């Protein structure tokens, strides 16, 4: 019996509250521990869904995160295969690498937050605060990531600087993928909500210095988690 089939025979139903996170973590640990060895073809989505007692879209989300980490690869018509038992040091999201985002965001989003504090319109501020409220109560990972993406984009737009707004808009898909991965590997929604609220409150108060500081702290936390995921700070240098 192959490693994949043997592993699949062990049922492992999970809680649906954080289904995608749980499926992802179980698969990741199976790969890291060697129970699913490099080269193994993972069972089909339907089989994984039965194993975990979840829907195929939830399985698909977990598999997408594994592929984003560089641990698996999905080949059209062949299935999903284990490539490595460790995250790729060249972790990338769409057209940007983890290093690209970590290096660039502080030089874009920190000053953007500062300018937003002094240039934002009433409508933009209202939108920023409403997005914070929505994120506070949103538990669906996909919906939360969309709100998170809109939050950062709205701040860039509120800066009144078209360069900041365009850069964030161009990187929006990559930022969303990063956010999704961070929240599935190291649940950050609650902590991020607190950090987002501090940024929003500083913008509402018109304090550019506080807004910059709050955004810098938020991005610093993101860098810390990405570094932990890669397991090698040199990958971000």
Beta strands, then each sheet from edge to edge (+ up, - down):
strand 1: 72-75
strand 2: 79-82
strand 3: 92-93
strand 4: 96-97
sheet 1: 1+ 2-
sheet 2: 3+ 4-
end
